[in-house]
Amino acid sequence: MRGVIMDAPGTIRVDDRDNPTIQEPTDAIIKIAATCVCGSDLWPYRGIEDVDHAPMGHEYVGTVTEVGDQVSSIEVGDFVVGSFFASDNTCEICRAGYQSRCVHAEPMGALGTQAEYARIPHADGTLVATPGQPDADLIPSLLAASDVLGTGWFGAVAAEVGPGKTVAVVGDGAVGLLGVLAAKQLGADRIIAMSRHADRQALAREFGATDIVSERGDEGVARIRELTGGLGAHSVIEAVGTQESMMQAIRSTRPGGHVGYVGVSHDVELPGLELFFSGVHLHGGPAPVRRFLPDLIDLIWNRTIDPGKVFDLTLPLDDAAEGYRAMDERRATKVLLTI
């Protein structure tokens, strides 16, 4: 099969890889219908994380072609959506709603889903079948549910978003934009999107943002406080993962408010005394996408939400290198790869 490999930072190729096979009786094999490039894929692409001839990709939707002997809830022919972490969905941690930290969790990125086929461990606990075969126009939105929608949704849930709340979203990538969508669906009264890019500002407004703040850092914090009577937002979604974005999120939150952090942290250090006196709740980490998948699929299937709009560039799998370049150069928010 064809699959994407990152040989070194900045070096992407699409080459022949071995077709995946059933290795455990709980596995399934899927024929991938669509995959995509994630903002987190840019960390190794930019040399911020080590990479050496690694298969790439952790977002996926597709059709089941084979199942192991112990798979009972997924059948050959099902169209499925799965999380970027495989989980058994039965351990105590999973049952508490944190499937990304399952005691048997396996990162899908290690298997590489930017490919024609993929092996899905713990298929019963990881995959959720759609009600039938989706219309073609629903596939981008279902693909978004595999990671960026579920991650933005978790950011909103972790930030305790709800009716009567003012929400600020730090980061205007796919996760931040879908954090805006999630905040709208969860009933927030006011949603402030922090963005400096006109196209992303427009999509944020379409998803439900009521205000746009283009400033960042201390100036961004000052603007949030100005918009909230000097108090700060009730809920802040941090969707970047840098020192600046985390501190911007914390400082934009009112005492007693909540920060949901879902940007993959890189070299983030929190000043203890400032955090102590902020009175701010912090909660986040790798999103337990599997917790939300049934409800997100239902919202997409019934066309209540259209998160697939975050894909602003579609390329064939063999042009994956251009997709990485486009996202790295900010010519695209998120790139969908067709198979």
C-alpha positions as CSV (number, residue, x, y, z in Angstrom):
1,M,0.0,0.0,0.0
2,R,1.0,3.6,-0.3
3,G,1.8,5.5,2.9
4,V,3.4,8.8,4.1
5,I,6.8,8.6,5.7
6,M,8.8,11.4,7.4
7,D,12.4,10.5,6.9
8,A,13.7,13.6,8.8
9,P,12.5,17.1,9.6
10,G,11.1,18.7,6.4
11,T,11.4,15.5,4.4
12,I,8.2,13.8,3.4
13,R,7.8,11.0,0.9
14,V,4.9,8.7,-0.1
15,D,6.2,5.2,-0.7
16,D,5.1,1.6,-0.6
17,R,4.6,0.1,2.8
18,D,3.5,-3.4,3.9
19,N,-0.2,-3.8,4.1
20,P,-1.3,-4.1,7.8
21,T,-2.4,-7.5,9.1
22,I,-4.3,-8.7,12.1
23,Q,-1.7,-9.1,14.9
24,E,-4.0,-9.4,17.9
25,P,-7.5,-10.9,18.0
26,T,-8.9,-7.5,19.1
27,D,-7.6,-5.8,15.9
28,A,-9.4,-4.6,12.9
29,I,-8.1,-3.5,9.5
30,I,-9.8,-0.6,7.7
31,K,-9.5,0.7,4.2
32,I,-9.1,4.4,4.7
33,A,-11.5,6.7,3.0
34,A,-9.7,10.0,4.0
35,T,-7.0,11.1,6.3
36,C,-5.3,14.4,7.0
37,V,-2.3,16.4,8.2
38,C,-2.5,17.5,11.8
39,G,-1.0,20.6,13.4
40,S,0.9,18.3,15.8
41,D,2.5,16.6,12.7
42,L,4.3,19.9,12.2
43,W,6.3,19.6,15.4
44,P,8.6,16.9,14.0
45,Y,8.3,18.4,10.5
46,R,9.9,21.6,12.0
47,G,12.5,19.7,13.9
48,I,11.0,20.4,17.3
49,E,10.5,16.7,17.9
50,D,12.8,13.9,16.8
51,V,11.8,11.9,13.8
52,D,13.5,9.2,11.8
53,H,11.8,7.4,8.9
54,A,8.5,7.4,10.7
55,P,5.1,6.5,9.3
56,M,2.8,9.5,9.7
57,G,-0.8,10.2,10.5
58,H,-3.3,9.5,13.4
59,E,-6.6,10.7,12.0
60,Y,-8.8,8.4,9.9
61,V,-12.2,7.2,8.7
62,G,-12.8,4.2,6.6
63,T,-14.4,0.9,6.0
64,V,-13.7,-2.3,8.0
65,T,-12.2,-5.0,5.7
66,E,-11.1,-7.6,8.4
67,V,-11.6,-8.2,12.1
68,G,-9.9,-10.3,14.7
69,D,-11.6,-13.3,16.4
70,Q,-12.4,-11.3,19.5
71,V,-14.0,-8.3,17.8
72,S,-17.7,-8.3,18.4
73,S,-19.1,-4.8,18.0
74,I,-17.6,-3.9,14.6
75,E,-18.2,-5.8,11.4
76,V,-16.6,-6.0,8.0
77,G,-18.3,-3.4,5.8
78,D,-19.0,-0.9,8.6
79,F,-17.9,2.7,8.0
80,V,-16.1,3.8,11.1
81,V,-14.5,6.7,12.9
82,G,-11.8,6.2,15.4
83,S,-9.7,8.2,17.9
84,F,-6.0,9.1,17.6
85,F,-5.5,6.9,20.6
86,A,-6.6,3.3,20.6
87,S,-8.3,2.2,23.8
88,D,-10.1,-0.8,25.2
89,N,-12.9,1.4,26.6
90,T,-13.4,-1.0,29.5
91,C,-10.7,-0.2,32.0
92,E,-11.4,2.1,35.0
93,I,-9.7,5.0,33.3
94,C,-11.8,4.6,30.1
95,R,-15.0,4.2,32.1
96,A,-14.2,7.5,33.8
97,G,-14.1,9.1,30.4
98,Y,-10.3,9.4,29.8
99,Q,-9.8,6.9,27.0
100,S,-6.7,8.6,25.7
101,R,-5.0,7.5,29.0
102,C,-6.4,4.0,28.9
103,V,-4.2,1.5,30.7
104,H,-3.8,-0.2,27.3
105,A,-3.7,2.9,25.2
106,E,-1.8,2.8,21.9
107,P,-1.0,6.0,19.9
108,M,-2.3,5.6,16.3
109,G,0.5,7.9,15.2
110,A,2.9,5.1,15.8
111,L,1.0,3.0,13.2
112,G,0.6,5.8,10.6
113,T,-2.9,6.4,9.2
114,Q,-1.8,8.6,6.3
115,A,-2.0,5.5,4.2
116,E,-4.4,3.4,2.2
117,Y,-5.0,0.9,5.0
118,A,-4.5,0.9,8.8
119,R,-4.5,-1.6,11.6
120,I,-6.7,-0.5,14.5
121,P,-5.9,-2.0,17.9
122,H,-8.7,-2.6,20.4
123,A,-11.2,-2.2,17.6
124,D,-14.3,-2.6,19.8
125,G,-13.1,0.1,22.2
126,T,-11.7,2.5,19.6
127,L,-14.0,2.4,16.6
128,V,-17.5,3.8,16.3
129,A,-19.6,2.8,13.3
130,T,-21.7,5.4,11.5
131,P,-25.5,4.6,11.1
132,G,-24.8,3.7,7.4
133,Q,-22.5,4.5,4.5
134,P,-22.0,8.3,4.7
135,D,-22.7,10.7,1.9
136,A,-19.4,11.9,0.4
137,D,-19.9,15.4,1.7
138,L,-20.0,14.1,5.3
139,I,-16.7,12.4,5.2
140,P,-14.6,15.6,5.9
141,S,-16.7,16.3,9.0
142,L,-16.5,12.7,10.2
143,L,-12.7,12.8,9.7
144,A,-12.6,16.0,11.8
145,A,-14.3,14.0,14.6
146,S,-11.3,11.6,14.7
147,D,-9.1,14.3,16.4
148,V,-9.6,18.1,15.9
149,L,-13.3,18.3,16.6
150,G,-13.0,15.9,19.6
151,T,-10.0,17.8,20.8
152,G,-11.7,21.2,20.5
153,W,-14.8,19.7,22.2
154,F,-12.7,18.4,25.1
155,G,-11.0,21.8,25.4
156,A,-14.5,23.3,25.9
157,V,-15.7,20.7,28.3
158,A,-12.5,21.0,30.3
159,A,-13.0,24.7,30.4
160,E,-16.5,24.2,31.8
161,V,-18.1,26.0,28.9
162,G,-21.9,26.4,29.2
163,P,-24.8,28.8,29.3
164,G,-24.1,32.2,30.8
165,K,-20.4,31.9,30.2
166,T,-18.0,34.1,28.3
167,V,-15.4,31.9,26.5
168,A,-12.1,32.9,25.0
169,V,-10.2,30.7,22.6
170,V,-6.4,31.0,22.3
171,G,-5.3,29.6,18.9
172,D,-7.0,29.8,15.5
173,G,-5.8,26.5,14.0
174,A,-8.3,23.7,13.4
175,V,-8.6,22.8,17.1
176,G,-9.1,26.4,18.2
177,L,-11.7,26.9,15.5
178,L,-13.6,23.8,16.5
179,G,-13.3,24.8,20.1
180,V,-15.4,27.8,19.0
181,L,-17.9,25.5,17.4
182,A,-18.0,23.4,20.6
183,A,-18.5,26.4,22.8
184,K,-21.4,27.5,20.6
185,Q,-23.0,24.0,20.8
186,L,-22.5,23.9,24.6
187,G,-24.5,27.1,25.0
188,A,-21.9,29.8,25.7
189,D,-23.3,33.3,25.7
190,R,-20.2,35.0,24.3
191,I,-17.3,33.5,22.4
192,I,-14.1,35.5,21.8
193,A,-11.8,34.1,19.1
194,M,-8.2,35.2,19.3
195,S,-7.0,35.3,15.7
196,R,-4.8,37.4,13.4
197,H,-5.9,35.8,10.1
198,A,-8.9,37.1,8.2
199,D,-9.9,33.8,6.7
200,R,-9.8,32.1,10.1
201,Q,-11.6,35.0,11.7
202,A,-14.4,34.5,9.2
203,L,-14.7,30.8,9.9
204,A,-14.6,31.5,13.6
205,R,-17.6,33.8,13.2
206,E,-19.4,31.2,11.1
207,F,-18.8,28.7,13.9
208,G,-20.2,31.0,16.5
209,A,-17.6,33.6,17.6
210,T,-19.2,36.8,18.8
211,D,-15.9,38.8,19.1
212,I,-12.5,38.7,17.5
213,V,-9.3,39.7,19.3
214,S,-6.3,40.0,17.0
215,E,-3.8,41.0,19.7
216,R,-1.7,38.3,21.4
217,G,0.5,38.0,24.5
218,D,0.0,40.7,27.1
219,E,-1.9,42.9,24.7
220,G,-4.3,40.0,24.0
221,V,-4.8,39.6,27.7
222,A,-5.5,43.3,28.2
223,R,-8.1,43.2,25.3
224,I,-9.9,40.1,26.9
225,R,-10.1,41.9,30.2
226,E,-11.3,45.1,28.5
227,L,-14.1,43.0,26.9
228,T,-15.1,41.4,30.2
229,G,-15.3,44.4,32.5
230,G,-11.7,43.8,33.8
231,L,-12.5,40.3,35.1
232,G,-11.4,37.9,32.4
233,A,-13.3,35.1,30.7
234,H,-15.2,32.4,32.6
235,S,-13.7,29.8,30.3
236,V,-10.6,29.8,28.2
237,I,-9.6,27.1,25.6
238,E,-5.8,26.9,25.1
239,A,-5.2,25.2,21.7
240,V,-1.6,26.0,20.8
241,G,0.8,24.5,23.4
242,T,3.5,27.2,23.7
243,Q,4.6,29.1,26.8
244,E,3.1,32.3,25.4
245,S,-0.3,30.7,24.6
246,M,-0.6,29.0,28.0
247,M,0.2,32.1,30.0
248,Q,-2.1,34.1,27.7
249,A,-4.9,31.6,28.5
250,I,-4.3,31.7,32.3
251,R,-4.0,35.5,32.4
252,S,-7.2,35.8,30.4
253,T,-9.2,33.8,32.9
254,R,-11.0,35.3,35.8
255,P,-10.4,34.1,39.3
256,G,-12.5,30.9,39.7
257,G,-12.6,30.4,36.0
258,H,-11.4,27.4,34.0
259,V,-8.7,26.8,31.4
260,G,-9.1,23.8,29.1
261,Y,-5.6,23.1,27.6
262,V,-5.4,20.9,24.6
263,G,-2.5,22.3,22.7
264,V,0.4,19.8,22.9
265,S,2.7,21.4,25.4
266,H,6.3,22.2,24.3
267,D,8.6,23.7,26.9
268,V,5.8,25.1,29.0
269,E,6.7,26.1,32.5
270,L,4.1,27.5,34.9
271,P,5.2,30.2,37.5
272,G,3.9,28.7,40.7
273,L,3.2,31.9,42.7
274,E,1.3,33.5,39.9
275,L,-0.7,30.3,39.4
276,F,-1.4,30.1,43.1
277,F,-2.9,33.6,43.3
278,S,-4.8,33.4,40.0
279,G,-7.4,31.1,41.5
280,V,-7.8,29.5,38.0
281,H,-8.7,25.9,37.4
282,L,-6.5,24.0,34.9
283,H,-7.6,20.8,33.1
284,G,-6.6,19.3,29.8
285,G,-4.2,17.0,28.0
286,P,-4.6,14.5,25.2
287,A,-8.3,14.6,24.4
288,P,-10.4,11.5,25.2
289,V,-12.0,11.7,21.7
290,R,-13.6,8.3,22.1
291,R,-15.8,9.7,24.9
292,F,-17.4,12.2,22.6
293,L,-17.5,10.2,19.3
294,P,-21.1,8.8,19.5
295,D,-22.5,12.3,20.1
296,L,-20.3,14.0,17.6
297,I,-21.1,11.5,14.9
298,D,-24.8,12.0,15.6
299,L,-24.5,15.8,15.3
300,I,-22.6,15.4,12.0
301,W,-24.9,12.7,10.6
302,N,-28.0,14.9,11.3
303,R,-26.2,17.9,9.8
304,T,-26.4,19.9,13.0
305,I,-22.7,20.8,12.7
306,D,-20.3,21.0,9.8
307,P,-16.8,20.8,11.3
308,G,-15.3,19.7,7.9
309,K,-15.2,23.4,6.9
310,V,-11.8,23.5,8.7
311,F,-10.3,21.6,5.7
312,D,-9.4,24.4,3.3
313,L,-7.0,22.3,1.0
314,T,-7.7,18.8,-0.3
315,L,-4.9,16.8,-2.0
316,P,-4.4,13.2,-3.1
317,L,-2.3,11.1,-0.7
318,D,0.7,11.2,-3.1
319,D,0.9,15.0,-2.8
320,A,1.2,14.8,1.0
321,A,4.5,16.7,1.0
322,E,2.7,19.7,-0.5
323,G,0.1,19.4,2.2
324,Y,2.8,19.6,4.9
325,R,4.4,22.6,3.2
326,A,1.1,24.4,2.9
327,M,0.3,24.0,6.6
328,D,3.9,24.8,7.7
329,E,3.7,28.0,5.6
330,R,0.2,28.8,6.9
331,R,-1.2,28.6,3.4
332,A,-3.7,26.1,4.7
333,T,-5.5,25.7,8.1
334,K,-5.9,21.9,7.7
335,V,-5.2,19.6,4.7
336,L,-7.4,16.6,3.8
337,L,-5.7,13.8,2.0
338,T,-7.9,11.7,-0.4
339,I,-7.1,8.0,-1.0
